Amino acid sequence: MGRGRVQLKRIENKVNRQVTFSKRRSGLLKKAHEISVLCDAEVALIIFSTKGKLFEYSTDSCMERILERYERYSHAERQLLANDNESTGSWTLEHAKLKARVEVLQRNQSHYMGEDLQILSLQELQNLEQQLDSALKRIRSRKNQVMYESISELQKKDKALQEQNNLLAKNVKEKEKAVAPQAQLDHAQKQSLDFSSTLLPQALQSLNFRSNYHQAIRSSDGISGVNQQDGDETATPHRPHTLLPPWMLRHLNE
């Protein structure tokens, strides 16, 4: 039968306890040596028996150097732990202060909003009123300043637009002055052409009328002369001017 699992508790039999100590001590020292060789680790093992007898193992027999290294490491670790505890305490205190300050600010904000005023005394209400009055004065002052700055900015923009408008109007006038002589010359040429187109047909019509009138006079004079030669005493003399209106006579005389 195989060996069963040993229950970990103190061995009451003194002889068995001594035998077990001896065996386990040898196995522990062997395991310490093996781990130091296999893993290239520095190992220090100290064992005291119930009778106070010392058993130890150290890598390369340098127990003092390993113990000094252990002291430095343990001291640094203890210092770091102390610093952590101190910093943790300071952070705890800082957190408590900030929490209290936040509560005060929240309470003041609720008072400024007109809430939870029942718990305030007369003096606290007067102080709150003064704070609100001073805050309103600062708000009005800032509002007026912003309004003045906005008005000033708008005036600057208006001035810039007026200057731009005046510049554009000046450019338009200069262009009109440059174009005006050419327009006047074109208008004069157009009027001259219109006058020629209206006057020439009237002159031609007048010339045709005069030529026709003179031909009629000559023909009537010839007929009158023939009648006189024939001795017709009843024939009346030709009066061409009595057949035309006065305005036409003036026109012919001209």
KELUMKOL-624810 format. One record per residue: residue in three letters; x, y, z of N, C-alpha, C in turn. Coordinates in steps of 0.1 Angstrom, whole numbers, padded with zeros to 4 digits, always signed. Example, Ala and Ser with C-alpha at 12.3 -4.5 7.8 and 13.67 -1.06 7.14 Angstrom:
# KELUMKOL-624810
ALA+0132-0057+0078+0123-0045+0078+0132-0033+0078 SER+0128-0022+0071+0137-0011+0071+0129+0000+0079 
# end
This chain:
# KELUMKOL-624810
MET+0008-0012+0000+0000+0000+0000+0009+0012+0000 GLY+0004+0023-0007+0012+0035-0008+0010+0043+0005 ARG+0019+0052+0007+0018+0060+0019+0007+0071+0017 GLY-0001+0072+0027-0012+0082+0026-0007+0096+0029 ARG-0016+0105+0026-0013+0119+0028-0012+0123+0043 VAL-0001+0129+0046+0002+0133+0060-0006+0145+0064 GLN-0013+0144+0075-0021+0155+0080-0011+0165+0086 LEU-0012+0178+0082-0003+0189+0088-0008+0193+0101 LYS-0003+0188+0111-0005+0192+0125+0007+0188+0133 ARG+0008+0193+0145+0019+0190+0154+0019+0175+0158 ILE+0031+0170+0157+0033+0155+0160+0035+0155+0175 GLU+0026+0148+0181+0026+0147+0196+0038+0138+0201 ASN+0041+0127+0194+0051+0118+0199+0065+0125+0197 LYS+0072+0126+0207+0085+0133+0207+0095+0126+0198 VAL+0096+0113+0198+0105+0106+0190+0102+0108+0175 ASN+0089+0105+0172+0085+0107+0158+0087+0121+0153 ARG+0085+0131+0162+0087+0145+0158+0101+0147+0155 GLN+0110+0142+0163+0124+0144+0160+0129+0137+0147 VAL+0124+0125+0145+0127+0118+0132+0122+0126+0120 THR+0110+0131+0121+0104+0138+0110+0112+0151+0108 PHE+0116+0158+0118+0123+0170+0117+0137+0168+0110 SER+0143+0157+0113+0156+0154+0107+0154+0151+0092 LYS+0144+0143+0089+0142+0140+0075+0138+0152+0067 ARG+0129+0160+0072+0124+0172+0065+0135+0182+0063 ARG+0143+0184+0074+0154+0193+0073+0164+0190+0062 SER+0167+0177+0061+0176+0173+0050+0170+0175+0036 GLY+0157+0172+0035+0151+0174+0022+0150+0189+0019 LEU+0147+0198+0029+0147+0212+0027+0160+0218+0022 LEU+0171+0214+0029+0184+0218+0025+0187+0214+0011 LYS+0184+0201+0008+0186+0197-0006+0179+0205-0016 LYS+0166+0208-0013+0158+0216-0023+0164+0230-0024 ALA+0169+0236-0013+0175+0249-0014+0187+0249-0023 HIS+0196+0239-0021+0207+0237-0030+0203+0236-0045 GLU+0193+0228-0047+0189+0225-0061+0184+0238-0067 ILE+0176+0246-0061+0170+0258-0067+0181+0269-0069 SER+0191+0269-0060+0202+0278-0062+0211+0275-0074 VAL+0213+0262-0077+0221+0257-0088+0213+0258-0101 LEU+0200+0253-0101+0192+0253-0113+0188+0267-0118 CYS+0185+0276-0109+0180+0289-0113+0189+0300-0110 ASP+0202+0297-0106+0212+0308-0103+0206+0318-0094 ALA+0200+0314-0083+0194+0323-0074+0203+0323-0061 GLU+0202+0334-0054+0209+0335-0041+0199+0330-0030 VAL+0203+0320-0023+0194+0314-0013+0201+0314+0001 ALA+0193+0317+0011+0198+0317+0024+0187+0310+0033 LEU+0191+0299+0039+0181+0291+0047+0186+0290+0062 ILE+0177+0294+0071+0181+0293+0085+0170+0285+0092 ILE+0174+0275+0100+0165+0266+0107+0170+0265+0121 PHE+0160+0267+0131+0163+0265+0145+0154+0253+0150 SER+0160+0244+0156+0153+0232+0162+0146+0236+0174 THR+0138+0227+0180+0131+0230+0192+0140+0232+0204 LYS+0152+0226+0203+0162+0227+0213+0171+0239+0211 GLY+0169+0247+0200+0176+0259+0198+0189+0257+0189 LYS+0190+0245+0183+0202+0242+0175+0200+0248+0161 LEU+0210+0255+0156+0210+0262+0143+0214+0253+0132 PHE+0206+0254+0121+0210+0247+0108+0208+0258+0097 GLU+0218+0260+0089+0217+0270+0078+0223+0265+0065 TYR+0219+0272+0055+0224+0270+0041+0224+0284+0034 SER+0235+0287+0027+0236+0299+0019+0243+0296+0006 THR+0240+0303-0004+0247+0301-0017+0261+0306-0016 ASP+0270+0298-0020+0285+0301-0019+0289+0306-0005 SER+0283+0301+0005+0287+0304+0019+0288+0319+0022 CYS+0279+0327+0017+0279+0341+0019+0266+0346+0026 MET+0264+0340+0037+0252+0343+0045+0251+0358+0049 GLU+0263+0364+0053+0263+0378+0057+0259+0387+0046 ARG+0264+0385+0034+0261+0394+0023+0246+0393+0019 ILE+0240+0381+0019+0226+0379+0017+0218+0386+0027 LEU+0222+0385+0040+0214+0391+0051+0215+0406+0050 GLU+0227+0412+0046+0228+0426+0044+0218+0431+0033 ARG+0218+0423+0022+0209+0427+0011+0195+0426+0015 TYR+0192+0416+0024+0178+0415+0029+0175+0427+0038 GLU+0184+0432+0046+0182+0443+0054+0179+0456+0046 ARG+0187+0458+0036+0185+0470+0027+0172+0469+0020 TYR+0168+0458+0015+0155+0456+0008+0144+0458+0018 SER+0144+0452+0029+0133+0453+0039+0132+0467+0044 HIS+0144+0474+0046+0143+0488+0051+0136+0497+0040 ALA+0140+0495+0027+0135+0503+0016+0120+0500+0015 GLU+0116+0488+0017+0102+0484+0015+0094+0490+0027 ARG+0100+0490+0039+0093+0496+0050+0091+0511+0048 GLN+0102+0518+0043+0101+0532+0040+0091+0535+0030 LEU+0090+0527+0019+0080+0530+0009+0066+0528+0014 LEU+0065+0517+0023+0052+0515+0028+0047+0526+0038 ALA+0057+0531+0045+0054+0543+0054+0050+0555+0046 ASN+0057+0558+0035+0054+0569+0026+0040+0567+0020 ASP+0037+0555+0016+0024+0552+0010+0013+0555+0020 ASN+0016+0550+0033+0006+0553+0043+0004+0568+0046 GLU+0015+0575+0046+0014+0589+0048+0007+0596+0037 SER+0011+0593+0024+0004+0599+0013-0011+0595+0013 THR-0014+0583+0017-0028+0579+0017-0036+0587+0028 GLY-0029+0589+0039-0035+0598+0049-0037+0612+0044 SER-0027+0618+0037-0029+0631+0032-0040+0632+0022 TRP-0040+0622+0013-0051+0622+0003-0064+0621+0010 THR-0065+0613+0020-0078+0612+0027-0082+0625+0033 LEU-0073+0632+0039-0076+0645+0045-0080+0655+0034 GLU-0072+0655+0023-0076+0664+0011-0089+0661+0006 HIS-0093+0649+0005-0106+0645+0000-0117+0650+0009 ALA-0115+0649+0022-0125+0654+0032-0126+0669+0031 LYS-0115+0676+0029-0116+0691+0027-0124+0695+0014 LEU-0120+0688+0004-0127+0691-0009-0142+0688-0009 LYS-0145+0677-0002-0159+0673-0001-0167+0683+0007 ALA-0161+0688+0018-0168+0698+0026-0169+0711+0018 ARG-0159+0715+0010-0160+0727+0002-0171+0726-0009 VAL-0172+0714-0015-0183+0712-0025-0196+0713-0018 GLU-0198+0708-0007-0211+0709+0000-0214+0723+0003 VAL-0205+0731+0007-0207+0745+0010-0211+0753-0003 LEU-0204+0750-0014-0207+0756-0027-0221+0752-0032 GLN-0225+0740-0030-0238+0736-0034-0249+0742-0026 ARG-0246+0744-0013-0256+0750-0004-0257+0765-0008 ASN-0246+0772-0011-0247+0786-0015-0254+0788-0028 GLN-0251+0779-0037-0258+0779-0050-0273+0778-0049 SER-0277+0769-0040-0292+0767-0038-0298+0780-0031 HIS-0290+0787-0023-0294+0799-0017-0295+0810-0027 TYR-0286+0811-0036-0286+0821-0047-0298+0819-0056 MET-0302+0806-0058-0314+0803-0066-0327+0805-0059 GLY-0326+0810-0046-0338+0812-0038-0344+0799-0032 GLU-0336+0789-0030-0340+0777-0024-0334+0775-0010 ASP-0342+0767-0002-0337+0764+0012-0334+0776+0020 LEU-0342+0787+0019-0340+0799+0026-0346+0798+0041 GLN-0353+0788+0044-0359+0787+0057-0349+0785+0068 ILE-0338+0779+0065-0328+0776+0075-0319+0788+0078 LEU-0320+0799+0070-0311+0810+0072-0317+0820+0082 SER-0308+0826+0089-0312+0836+0099-0313+0850+0092 LEU-0317+0860+0100-0319+0873+0094-0306+0879+0089 GLN-0295+0877+0097-0282+0882+0093-0277+0875+0080 GLU-0279+0862+0079-0275+0855+0067-0283+0859+0055 LEU-0296+0862+0057-0304+0867+0046-0300+0881+0041 GLN-0296+0889+0051-0291+0903+0047-0278+0902+0039 ASN-0269+0893+0044-0257+0891+0037-0259+0885+0023 LEU-0269+0876+0022-0272+0870+0009-0278+0881-0001 GLU-0286+0890+0005-0291+0901-0003-0280+0910-0008 GLN-0271+0914+0001-0260+0922-0004-0251+0916-0015 GLN-0249+0903-0013-0241+0896-0023-0249+0896-0037 LEU-0262+0894-0036-0270+0894-0049-0270+0908-0055 ASP-0271+0919-0047-0270+0932-0052-0257+0935-0059 SER-0246+0932-0052-0233+0934-0058-0231+0926-0071 ALA-0237+0914-0071-0236+0905-0083-0244+0912-0094 LEU-0256+0917-0091-0264+0923-0101-0257+0936-0107 LYS-0250+0944-0098-0243+0955-0103-0232+0951-0113 ARG-0224+0941-0109-0213+0936-0118-0219+0931-0131 ILE-0231+0924-0130-0237+0919-0143-0241+0930-0152 ARG-0248+0941-0146-0252+0952-0154-0240+0960-0160 SER-0230+0961-0152-0218+0968-0157-0212+0960-0169 ARG-0211+0947-0168-0206+0939-0179-0215+0940-0191 LYS-0228+0940-0188-0237+0940-0199-0236+0953-0207 ASN-0235+0965-0200-0233+0978-0206-0220+0978-0214 GLN-0210+0973-0208-0197+0973-0215-0198+0965-0228 VAL-0205+0953-0228-0206+0945-0240-0214+0953-0250 MET-0225+0960-0246-0234+0967-0255-0226+0979-0262 TYR-0218+0986-0254-0210+0997-0259-0199+0991-0269 GLU-0193+0980-0266-0184+0974-0276-0191+0970-0288 SER-0203+0965-0287-0210+0961-0299-0214+0973-0308 ILE-0219+0984-0301-0222+0996-0308-0210+1002-0315 SER-0199+1002-0308-0187+1007-0314-0182+0999-0326 GLU-0184+0986-0325-0180+0978-0337-0189+0980-0348 LEU-0202+0982-0346-0212+0985-0356-0209+0998-0363 GLN-0206+1008-0355-0202+1021-0360-0190+1021-0369 LYS-0180+1013-0365-0168+1011-0374-0172+1005-0387 LYS-0181+0994-0386-0185+0988-0399-0193+0997-0408 ASP-0202+1006-0401-0210+1015-0409-0201+1025-0416 LYS-0190+1030-0409-0181+1040-0414-0173+1034-0426 ALA-0169+1021-0424-0162+1015-0435-0171+1013-0447 LEU-0184+1010-0445-0193+1008-0457-0196+1021-0463 GLN-0197+1032-0456-0199+1045-0462-0187+1049-0470 GLU-0175+1047-0465-0163+1050-0473-0163+1042-0486 GLN-0166+1029-0485-0166+1021-0497-0177+1026-0507 ASN-0189+1030-0501-0199+1035-0510-0195+1048-0517 ASN-0188+1057-0509-0183+1070-0515-0173+1067-0526 LEU-0164+1057-0524-0154+1054-0534-0161+1048-0546 LEU-0171+1040-0545-0178+1035-0556-0185+1046-0564 ALA-0192+1055-0557-0199+1066-0563-0189+1075-0571 LYS-0177+1077-0565-0167+1085-0572-0162+1078-0585 ASN-0160+1065-0584-0156+1058-0596-0167+1059-0607 VAL-0180+1058-0603-0191+1059-0612-0191+1072-0619 LYS-0189+1083-0611-0189+1097-0617-0178+1098-0627 GLU-0166+1093-0623-0155+1094-0633-0157+1087-0646 LYS-0164+1075-0645-0167+1068-0657-0178+1075-0665 GLU-0187+1082-0658-0198+1090-0665-0191+1101-0672 LYS-0182+1108-0666-0175+1119-0672-0167+1115-0685 ALA-0161+1103-0684-0154+1098-0695-0163+1094-0707 VAL-0175+1089-0703-0184+1085-0714-0192+1096-0719 ALA-0194+1108-0712-0203+1118-0716-0199+1125-0730 PRO-0187+1129-0732-0184+1135-0746-0187+1125-0757 GLN-0185+1113-0756-0188+1104-0767-0203+1103-0769 ALA-0210+1103-0757-0225+1102-0758-0231+1115-0765 GLN-0225+1127-0761-0229+1139-0767-0227+1139-0782 LEU-0215+1134-0786-0212+1134-0801-0221+1124-0808 ASP-0224+1113-0802-0234+1104-0808-0247+1110-0810 HIS-0252+1117-0799-0265+1124-0799-0265+1135-0810 ALA-0254+1143-0812-0254+1153-0822-0255+1147-0836 GLN-0247+1136-0838-0248+1129-0851-0261+1124-0854 LYS-0268+1119-0844-0281+1113-0846-0291+1124-0849 GLN-0290+1136-0842-0299+1147-0845-0297+1152-0859 SER-0284+1153-0863-0281+1157-0877-0287+1148-0887 LEU-0286+1135-0885-0292+1126-0894-0307+1127-0894 ASP-0313+1129-0883-0328+1130-0882-0332+1143-0890 PHE-0325+1154-0888-0328+1166-0894-0327+1165-0910 SER-0316+1159-0914-0314+1157-0928-0325+1148-0934 SER-0329+1138-0927-0339+1128-0932-0353+1135-0933 THR-0355+1145-0924-0368+1152-0925-0368+1164-0934 LEU-0357+1171-0935-0356+1183-0943-0355+1180-0958 LEU-0348+1170-0962-0346+1167-0976-0359+1164-0983 PRO-0368+1155-0978-0380+1153-0985-0389+1166-0987 GLN-0389+1175-0976-0396+1187-0978-0391+1196-0989 ALA-0377+1196-0989-0371+1205-1000-0374+1199-1014 LEU-0373+1186-1015-0377+1180-1028-0391+1182-1032 GLN-0400+1182-1022-0414+1184-1024-0417+1198-1029 SER-0409+1208-1022-0411+1222-1026-0406+1224-1040 LEU-0395+1218-1044-0389+1220-1057-0399+1214-1068 ASN-0405+1203-1065-0414+1197-1074-0427+1206-1076 PHE-0431+1211-1065-0443+1220-1065-0440+1232-1074 ARG-0428+1238-1072-0425+1250-1080-0424+1248-1095 SER-0417+1236-1098-0416+1233-1112-0429+1231-1118 ASN-0438+1224-1111-0452+1221-1117-0459+1234-1118 TYR-0457+1243-1108-0465+1256-1109-0460+1265-1121 HIS-0447+1265-1123-0442+1273-1135-0446+1268-1148 GLN-0446+1254-1149-0451+1248-1161-0466+1252-1163 ALA-0474+1252-1153-0488+1256-1154-0489+1270-1159 ILE-0481+1279-1153-0481+1293-1157-0478+1295-1172 ARG-0467+1288-1176-0464+1290-1190-0474+1284-1199 SER-0480+1273-1196-0491+1268-1204-0503+1277-1205 SER-0506+1283-1193-0518+1292-1193-0515+1305-1201 ASP-0502+1310-1200-0499+1322-1208-0499+1319-1223 GLY-0496+1307-1227-0496+1304-1241-0511+1303-1246 ILE-0519+1298-1238-0533+1297-1242-0539+1311-1243 SER-0535+1320-1234-0541+1333-1234-0536+1341-1246 GLY-0524+1339-1250-0518+1346-1262-0526+1341-1274 VAL-0529+1329-1275-0536+1324-1287-0550+1330-1288 ASN-0556+1331-1276-0570+1337-1276-0570+1351-1280 GLN-0559+1359-1276-0558+1373-1280-0556+1374-1294 GLN-0548+1366-1300-0545+1367-1315-0558+1364-1323 ASP-0566+1355-1318-0578+1352-1325-0589+1363-1324 GLY-0586+1372-1315-0595+1383-1314-0607+1380-1306 ASP-0607+1371-1296-0618+1368-1288-0619+1378-1277 GLU-0628+1387-1278-0629+1398-1269-0635+1394-1256 THR-0642+1383-1256-0649+1379-1243-0640+1371-1234 ALA-0627+1367-1238-0618+1359-1230-0613+1368-1218 THR-0613+1363-1207-0608+1370-1195-0593+1368-1193 PRO-0586+1378-1188-0572+1376-1186-0569+1365-1175 HIS-0558+1358-1176-0554+1347-1166-0549+1353-1153 ARG-0554+1349-1142-0550+1354-1129-0546+1342-1121 PRO-0534+1337-1122-0530+1325-1115-0529+1327-1100 HIS-0526+1339-1095-0524+1341-1081-0536+1341-1073 THR-0548+1343-1079-0560+1343-1072-0565+1329-1068 LEU-0559+1318-1075-0562+1305-1072-0554+1298-1060 LEU-0543+1304-1055-0535+1299-1045-0538+1306-1032 PRO-0536+1299-1021-0538+1305-1008-0526+1315-1005 PRO-0528+1324-0995-0518+1334-0992-0505+1328-0987 TRP-0506+1317-0979-0493+1311-0974-0484+1305-0984 MET-0491+1300-0995-0484+1295-1006-0477+1305-1014 LEU-0484+1316-1016-0479+1328-1023-0466+1333-1016 ARG-0466+1334-1003-0454+1338-0996-0443+1328-0998 HIS-0446+1316-0998-0436+1306-1000-0430+1306-1014 LEU-0439+1310-1024-0434+1311-1038-0425+1323-1039 ASN-0429+1334-1033-0421+1346-1034-0408+1345-1028 GLU-0407+1337-1017-0394+1334-1012-0385+1326-1021 
# end
